[in-house]
Amino acid sequence: MPAFLLKRFAQSIVLLVIVSIIGFVVLNLIPGGPLAQFALDPGMTEADKARLAEQLGLNRPLLVQYFDWAWRLLQGDWGISFRDGNPVLTVIGRHLFATFLLMGSSTVIAIAIGTWIGIRGATHRYSTFDYAATVGAMVALSIPTFWFGLIGIYVFSLKLGWLPAGNMYSIGDGSVLDYLHHLIMPSVVLALVHIAVWSRYMRTATLDAISQEFVKTARAKGVTERRVLMKHVVGNALLPMITLAGVQLPSILTGALVTETVFTWPGMGRLFLDSLGYSDYPVVMGLLMFSAILTIAGNLVADIVVALVDPRIRLA
């Protein structure tokens, strides 16, 4: 285990360096650069721009800027937001709860419904339910997340008036029930695509487990079908799903970005787009690195959990 963790740590550092270099270069290649937002001020002269660039250290070579940024990042200084002058970590911290709440609720929904659909589809292979689940998964995977969001707003907010069209809570309320009321639609919309993915993988894993010799042996011993399914089939089918949960983390983050934009949800995805539009590069880079760290950590945790629950796997 220590050797595995050390190896993965080294790989993670290399990956984070590559992500940081690509992100830093791409952001600085955008027309206008970090000072693009300031250039919109009609009172901003070229002398003002030059002075501002010098104050922010943007007049130095790009390589020097990168190493300065990376060194401060290692020391815990993620920079200062161009937009409000607050530390980047403080800005990101204000939006963490909203994003984790949305991601957590959508993940629970996706796992619960997707697992049930996958198991039922495998145990009722080629049934009407199985065909309907397959078609539904194809449709969910083919349609963009924002389209589901817009349809949901049109039907459940504008036409039926059952759910709020956006935001995280009602001004002047902020109760738990109010939070849940606002959470329903964005979490379900974000979960739809992942339900489709989870159900397809769970169906395949369940079919593979059913065909194993230990399942046939259990049936031959007279074990009830329900016990065979719950103890032998589902238990083994869920093992690859743990790995899938780690792999799905980047797509959940990406989906959260779109969902938060559609529903004006004040999370990291909405912050990323707002910061990008404002050319707030320190916050954009901070969000990029935070998401990369979160993704790498999620995959590492998934690998460790699989090794702990499955004695056949050894981490080396």
TACORCOR-V231851 format. One record per pair of residues at least 24 apart in sequence whose ideal C-beta (glycine too) atoms are under 10 Angstrom apart, sorted by the first residue. I is the first residue (numbers start at 1). J is the second residue. D is the distance in Angstrom with one decimal. If there is no record, write none. Layout:
BEGIN
I;J;D / I;J;D
END
This chain:
BEGIN
1;304;8.2 / 1;307;8.1 / 1;308;9.8 / 1;314;9.1 / 1;315;5.4 / 1;316;8.6 / 2;315;9.5 / 3;315;8.2 / 3;316;6.3 / 4;300;9.5 / 4;303;8.2 / 4;304;8.5 / 4;307;8.4 / 4;314;8.9 / 4;315;3.9 / 4;316;5.9 / 5;300;8.1 / 5;304;8.4 / 5;315;8.1 / 7;315;9.4 / 7;316;8.7 / 8;296;8.4 / 8;299;8.8 / 8;300;5.7 / 8;303;7.7 / 8;304;9.3 / 8;315;9.0 / 9;296;9.6 / 9;300;8.8 / 11;296;8.6 / 11;300;9.7 / 12;292;9.0 / 12;293;8.2 / 12;295;10.0 / 12;296;4.8 / 12;297;8.3 / 12;299;9.2 / 12;300;7.5 / 13;296;9.6 / 15;292;7.3 / 15;293;9.9 / 15;295;9.4 / 15;296;6.5 / 16;70;9.9 / 16;73;9.7 / 16;289;7.0 / 16;292;5.8 / 16;293;6.9 / 16;296;7.2 / 17;70;8.1 / 18;292;9.5 / 19;288;6.8 / 19;289;7.2 / 19;291;9.0 / 19;292;4.7 / 19;293;9.4 / 19;295;9.5 / 19;296;9.4 / 20;66;7.8 / 20;69;8.3 / 20;70;6.6 / 20;73;7.9 / 20;285;7.5 / 20;288;7.7 / 20;289;6.2 / 20;292;8.0 / 21;66;7.0 / 21;70;9.0 / 22;288;9.1 / 23;281;9.5 / 23;284;7.8 / 23;285;5.9 / 23;287;9.7 / 23;288;4.6 / 23;289;7.7 / 23;292;8.7 / 24;62;7.9 / 24;63;9.9 / 24;65;7.8 / 24;66;5.2 / 24;69;6.9 / 24;70;8.5 / 24;281;8.7 / 24;284;10.0 / 24;285;6.5 / 24;288;9.0 / 25;62;7.2 / 25;63;10.0 / 25;66;8.0 / 26;288;9.7 / 27;276;8.7 / 27;279;8.8 / 27;281;5.3 / 27;282;10.0 / 27;284;6.3 / 27;285;6.8 / 27;288;8.7 / 28;58;8.8 / 28;62;5.9 / 28;65;7.7 / 28;66;8.8 / 28;281;7.8 / 29;62;9.3 / 30;276;9.0 / 30;279;7.9 / 30;281;9.0 / 32;279;6.9 / 33;58;7.1 / 33;279;7.8 / 33;281;8.4 / 34;58;5.7 / 34;65;9.5 / 34;82;7.1 / 34;279;5.8 / 34;280;8.6 / 34;281;4.7 / 34;282;8.6 / 34;284;9.7 / 35;82;9.0 / 35;279;7.4 / 35;281;9.7 / 36;277;9.9 / 36;278;9.1 / 36;279;4.4 / 36;281;9.6 / 37;82;7.1 / 37;83;8.3 / 37;277;8.4 / 37;278;5.3 / 37;279;4.2 / 37;280;7.7 / 37;281;9.9 / 38;82;8.2 / 38;279;8.1 / 39;279;9.1 / 40;279;9.5 / 52;82;10.0 / 56;80;9.1 / 56;82;8.0 / 56;281;9.7 / 56;282;9.5 / 58;281;9.3 / 69;281;9.5 / 69;282;8.3 / 69;285;7.2 / 70;289;10.0 / 73;285;8.6 / 73;286;8.7 / 73;289;7.2 / 78;282;7.1 / 78;283;8.8 / 78;285;8.0 / 78;286;4.7 / 78;287;9.9 / 78;289;7.7 / 78;290;8.6 / 79;280;9.7 / 79;281;8.4 / 79;282;3.4 / 79;283;7.9 / 79;285;7.2 / 79;286;6.6 / 80;280;9.9 / 80;282;6.2 / 80;283;9.3 / 81;275;7.8 / 81;278;9.2 / 81;280;5.6 / 81;281;9.5 / 81;282;5.9 / 81;283;5.1 / 81;286;8.7 / 82;275;8.7 / 82;278;7.2 / 82;279;6.9 / 82;280;4.7 / 82;281;7.0 / 82;282;6.5 / 82;283;7.8 / 82;284;9.9 / 83;274;8.3 / 83;275;7.0 / 83;278;5.3 / 83;279;9.0 / 83;280;4.7 / 83;282;9.2 / 83;283;7.2 / 84;278;9.9 / 84;280;8.8 / 84;283;9.5 / 86;283;9.3 / 87;282;9.1 / 87;283;10.0 / 87;286;9.3 / 88;275;9.6 / 88;280;9.0 / 88;282;5.1 / 88;283;5.4 / 88;284;9.4 / 88;285;8.0 / 88;286;3.9 / 88;287;8.5 / 88;289;9.5 / 88;290;9.2 / 89;283;10.0 / 89;286;7.1 / 89;290;8.8 / 91;268;9.9 / 91;271;7.2 / 91;275;8.3 / 91;280;8.6 / 91;282;8.8 / 91;283;5.6 / 91;286;7.5 / 91;287;9.1 / 92;268;6.7 / 92;271;7.3 / 92;272;9.8 / 92;275;9.9 / 92;283;7.3 / 92;286;5.7 / 92;287;6.4 / 92;289;9.8 / 92;290;6.0 / 93;290;10.0 / 94;266;8.3 / 94;268;9.8 / 94;271;8.4 / 95;260;9.1 / 95;265;9.5 / 95;266;6.1 / 95;267;5.3 / 95;268;5.0 / 95;269;8.7 / 95;270;7.5 / 95;271;4.9 / 95;272;9.3 / 95;287;9.0 / 96;267;8.1 / 96;268;7.0 / 96;271;9.9 / 96;290;8.9 / 97;168;9.3 / 97;266;9.3 / 97;267;8.4 / 98;168;5.8 / 98;183;9.8 / 98;256;9.5 / 98;260;7.7 / 98;265;6.1 / 98;266;5.0 / 98;267;4.0 / 98;268;7.8 / 98;269;9.3 / 98;270;8.3 / 98;271;9.2 / 99;252;9.9 / 99;253;8.2 / 99;256;5.9 / 99;257;9.3 / 99;260;7.3 / 99;265;8.2 / 99;266;8.9 / 99;267;3.5 / 99;268;4.4 / 99;269;6.7 / 99;270;8.8 / 99;271;8.6 / 99;291;9.9 / 99;294;9.8 / 100;256;9.6 / 100;267;8.3 / 100;268;9.0 / 100;294;9.8 / 101;168;8.2 / 101;179;7.9 / 101;183;6.8 / 101;186;9.8 / 101;187;8.4 / 101;265;9.1 / 101;267;8.1 / 102;168;8.9 / 102;183;7.1 / 102;186;5.9 / 102;187;6.0 / 102;189;9.9 / 102;190;6.5 / 102;191;9.9 / 102;252;9.3 / 102;255;9.5 / 102;256;5.8 / 102;259;6.9 / 102;260;7.0 / 102;263;8.9 / 102;265;6.1 / 102;267;6.0 / 102;268;9.7 / 102;269;8.7 / 103;187;8.8 / 103;190;7.6 / 103;191;10.0 / 103;249;8.6 / 103;252;5.5 / 103;253;7.4 / 103;255;8.8 / 103;256;5.7 / 103;259;9.7 / 103;267;8.4 / 103;268;9.5 / 103;269;9.8 / 103;294;9.7 / 104;187;8.7 / 104;252;9.8 / 105;180;9.0 / 105;183;5.9 / 105;184;8.9 / 105;186;8.7 / 105;187;4.1 / 105;188;8.9 / 105;190;8.4 / 105;191;8.0 / 106;183;9.3 / 106;186;7.9 / 106;187;4.5 / 106;188;7.5 / 106;189;8.2 / 106;190;4.0 / 106;191;4.1 / 106;192;8.9 / 106;193;9.6 / 106;194;6.9 / 106;195;9.3 / 106;252;7.0 / 106;255;7.9 / 106;256;7.9 / 106;259;8.1 / 107;187;9.1 / 107;190;8.8 / 107;191;7.5 / 107;194;7.3 / 107;198;9.5 / 107;245;7.6 / 107;248;8.1 / 107;249;9.0 / 107;252;6.6 / 108;187;8.6 / 108;191;8.4 / 109;184;9.9 / 109;187;6.2 / 109;188;6.5 / 109;190;8.5 / 109;191;4.1 / 109;192;9.0 / 109;194;8.4 / 109;195;7.3 / 110;187;9.5 / 110;188;9.7 / 110;190;8.3 / 110;191;4.3 / 110;192;8.2 / 110;193;8.4 / 110;194;3.7 / 110;195;4.9 / 110;196;8.9 / 110;197;8.0 / 110;198;5.4 / 110;199;9.0 / 110;245;9.5 / 110;248;8.3 / 110;252;8.5 / 111;191;9.0 / 111;194;8.3 / 111;195;8.8 / 111;198;6.2 / 111;202;9.2 / 111;238;9.8 / 111;241;7.9 / 111;244;9.7 / 111;245;7.5 / 111;248;9.8 / 112;191;9.3 / 112;195;9.0 / 112;198;9.3 / 113;188;9.7 / 113;191;7.5 / 113;192;9.5 / 113;194;9.5 / 113;195;5.1 / 113;198;8.0 / 113;199;7.6 / 114;191;8.5 / 114;194;6.9 / 114;195;4.5 / 114;196;7.5 / 114;197;7.3 / 114;198;2.9 / 114;199;4.3 / 114;200;8.4 / 114;201;8.2 / 114;202;6.1 / 114;203;9.5 / 114;241;8.9 / 114;244;9.8 / 115;195;9.5 / 115;198;6.6 / 115;199;7.7 / 115;201;9.7 / 115;202;5.3 / 115;203;10.0 / 115;205;10.0 / 115;206;9.3 / 115;234;8.3 / 115;237;8.9 / 115;238;7.7 / 115;241;7.4 / 116;195;9.7 / 116;198;9.9 / 116;199;8.2 / 116;202;8.6 / 117;195;7.1 / 117;196;8.9 / 117;198;8.1 / 117;199;3.9 / 117;200;9.0 / 117;202;7.4 / 117;203;7.7 / 118;195;9.6 / 118;198;6.8 / 118;199;4.3 / 118;200;7.0 / 118;201;6.9 / 118;202;2.5 / 118;203;4.2 / 118;204;7.9 / 118;205;7.5 / 118;206;6.1 / 118;207;9.4 / 118;234;9.9 / 118;237;8.0 / 118;241;8.8 / 119;199;9.0 / 119;202;6.3 / 119;203;7.7 / 119;205;9.4 / 119;206;5.4 / 119;229;7.7 / 119;230;9.7 / 119;233;8.0 / 119;234;6.4 / 119;237;7.5 / 119;238;9.8 / 120;199;9.1 / 120;202;9.6 / 120;203;8.7 / 120;206;9.2 / 121;199;6.8 / 121;200;8.7 / 121;202;8.2 / 121;203;4.5 / 121;204;9.7 / 121;206;8.1 / 121;207;8.9 / 122;199;9.9 / 122;202;7.6 / 122;203;4.8 / 122;204;7.9 / 122;205;8.2 / 122;206;3.6 / 122;207;4.8 / 122;208;9.0 / 122;209;8.6 / 122;210;6.7 / 122;229;9.6 / 122;233;8.3 / 122;234;9.9 / 122;237;8.1 / 123;203;9.5 / 123;206;7.2 / 123;207;9.2 / 123;210;7.9 / 123;225;9.0 / 123;229;6.8 / 123;233;8.3 / 125;203;8.6 / 125;206;9.7 / 125;207;7.2 / 125;210;9.2 / 130;203;7.9 / 133;195;9.8 / 133;196;8.9 / 133;199;6.1 / 133;200;8.6 / 133;203;7.7 / 134;196;9.6 / 134;199;9.0 / 134;200;7.9 / 134;203;8.5 / 136;192;9.5 / 136;195;8.8 / 136;196;7.1 / 136;199;8.5 / 137;192;10.0 / 137;193;9.3 / 137;195;8.0 / 137;196;3.8 / 137;197;7.8 / 137;198;9.4 / 137;199;5.9 / 137;200;5.4 / 137;203;9.1 / 138;196;7.8 / 138;200;9.3 / 139;192;9.6 / 139;196;8.1 / 140;191;9.9 / 140;192;5.1 / 140;193;5.5 / 140;194;9.0 / 140;195;6.9 / 140;196;3.9 / 140;197;8.6 / 140;199;9.3 / 141;192;9.4 / 141;193;6.3 / 141;196;5.1 / 141;197;7.2 / 141;200;8.6 / 142;193;9.8 / 142;196;9.4 / 143;192;8.6 / 143;193;8.5 / 144;193;9.2 / 144;255;10.0 / 144;258;7.6 / 145;189;6.5 / 145;190;6.9 / 145;192;7.5 / 145;193;6.2 / 145;251;10.0 / 145;254;8.7 / 145;255;5.3 / 145;256;9.4 / 145;257;9.3 / 145;258;4.7 / 145;259;6.1 / 145;261;9.9 / 145;262;7.9 / 146;189;8.8 / 146;255;9.7 / 146;258;5.1 / 146;259;7.9 / 146;261;7.5 / 146;262;5.3 / 147;189;9.5 / 147;258;9.9 / 147;262;9.3 / 148;185;9.7 / 148;188;8.7 / 148;189;4.8 / 148;190;8.9 / 148;192;5.6 / 148;193;8.2 / 148;258;9.7 / 148;259;8.9 / 148;262;8.8 / 149;185;7.8 / 149;186;7.3 / 149;188;9.9 / 149;189;4.8 / 149;190;8.7 / 149;192;9.7 / 149;258;7.5 / 149;259;6.1 / 149;260;9.9 / 149;261;8.7 / 149;262;3.7 / 149;263;6.4 / 150;189;9.4 / 150;262;6.6 / 151;189;8.9 / 152;184;9.6 / 152;185;5.1 / 152;186;8.5 / 152;188;7.5 / 152;189;5.6 / 152;192;9.5 / 152;262;8.7 / 152;263;8.8 / 153;185;7.4 / 153;186;10.0 / 153;189;9.3 / 153;262;7.5 / 153;263;7.7 / 155;185;9.8 / 156;184;8.7 / 156;185;6.2 / 156;188;9.7 / 157;185;7.7 / 157;263;9.9 / 163;188;9.5 / 164;263;8.7 / 165;262;9.5 / 165;263;7.4 / 165;264;8.4 / 166;260;9.7 / 166;261;9.9 / 166;262;7.7 / 166;263;4.5 / 166;264;4.0 / 166;265;7.2 / 167;263;7.5 / 167;264;5.5 / 167;265;7.4 / 167;266;7.8 / 168;260;9.6 / 168;263;8.8 / 168;264;8.4 / 168;265;6.0 / 168;266;5.6 / 168;267;8.4 / 169;266;9.6 / 182;263;8.2 / 182;265;8.4 / 183;263;9.7 / 183;265;8.9 / 185;259;9.4 / 185;262;9.6 / 185;263;6.8 / 186;256;8.8 / 186;259;5.1 / 186;260;7.4 / 186;262;7.7 / 186;263;4.4 / 186;264;9.6 / 186;265;5.6 / 186;267;9.4 / 187;259;8.4 / 187;263;9.7 / 187;265;9.7 / 188;259;9.9 / 189;255;8.6 / 189;258;9.1 / 189;259;5.7 / 189;262;7.6 / 189;263;7.8 / 190;252;7.3 / 190;255;5.1 / 190;256;6.2 / 190;258;8.4 / 190;259;4.6 / 190;260;9.0 / 190;262;9.9 / 190;263;9.4 / 190;265;9.6 / 191;252;9.3 / 191;255;8.9 / 191;259;9.7 / 192;255;9.2 / 193;248;9.8 / 193;251;7.6 / 193;252;9.3 / 193;255;6.4 / 194;244;9.8 / 194;245;9.8 / 194;248;6.3 / 194;251;7.3 / 194;252;6.7 / 194;255;7.5 / 197;244;7.7 / 197;247;9.6 / 197;248;6.8 / 197;251;8.0 / 198;241;7.3 / 198;244;7.1 / 198;245;8.7 / 198;248;7.9 / 201;237;9.3 / 201;240;7.1 / 201;241;6.5 / 201;243;9.7 / 201;244;5.5 / 201;247;9.9 / 201;248;9.5 / 202;234;9.2 / 202;237;6.5 / 202;238;8.1 / 202;240;9.0 / 202;241;6.3 / 202;244;8.8 / 203;237;9.1 / 204;237;8.8 / 204;240;8.7 / 205;233;9.3 / 205;234;9.4 / 205;236;7.9 / 205;237;4.0 / 205;238;7.6 / 205;239;7.8 / 205;240;5.2 / 205;241;6.6 / 205;244;8.9 / 206;233;6.1 / 206;234;7.2 / 206;236;8.9 / 206;237;4.4 / 206;238;9.3 / 207;233;9.4 / 207;237;8.6 / 208;233;9.6 / 208;236;8.4 / 208;237;7.3 / 208;240;8.7 / 209;233;4.6 / 209;234;7.7 / 209;235;8.3 / 209;236;4.5 / 209;237;4.6 / 209;238;9.2 / 209;239;9.1 / 209;240;9.8 / 210;236;9.6 / 210;237;8.5 / 212;236;7.3 / 235;309;9.2 / 236;310;8.8 / 238;309;8.7 / 239;305;9.6 / 239;306;6.2 / 239;309;6.8 / 239;310;5.4 / 239;312;9.3 / 239;313;8.7 / 240;306;8.2 / 240;310;9.7 / 241;302;9.7 / 241;306;9.6 / 242;301;9.3 / 242;302;5.5 / 242;303;8.8 / 242;304;9.8 / 242;305;5.4 / 242;306;5.0 / 242;307;9.9 / 242;308;9.8 / 242;309;7.3 / 242;310;8.8 / 243;299;8.4 / 243;302;5.4 / 243;303;7.2 / 243;305;8.9 / 243;306;5.8 / 244;302;8.2 / 245;298;7.8 / 245;299;9.5 / 245;301;9.1 / 245;302;5.8 / 245;305;8.8 / 245;306;9.9 / 246;295;8.6 / 246;296;9.7 / 246;297;9.2 / 246;298;4.9 / 246;299;4.2 / 246;300;7.8 / 246;301;6.7 / 246;302;2.8 / 246;303;7.1 / 246;304;9.8 / 246;305;8.6 / 246;306;8.8 / 247;295;9.5 / 247;298;8.7 / 247;299;6.9 / 247;302;7.5 / 248;298;8.8 / 248;302;9.5 / 249;291;9.3 / 249;294;7.0 / 249;295;5.3 / 249;296;9.4 / 249;297;8.9 / 249;298;4.1 / 249;299;7.2 / 249;301;9.7 / 249;302;8.5 / 250;291;7.9 / 250;292;9.2 / 250;294;9.1 / 250;295;5.1 / 250;296;10.0 / 250;298;8.5 / 250;299;9.1 / 251;295;10.0 / 252;295;9.6 / 252;298;9.2 / 253;287;9.9 / 253;290;9.9 / 253;291;5.6 / 253;292;9.9 / 253;294;7.3 / 253;295;7.1 / 253;298;9.5 / 254;291;9.2 / 256;291;9.9 / 257;287;9.7 / 257;291;9.4 / 268;294;9.6
END
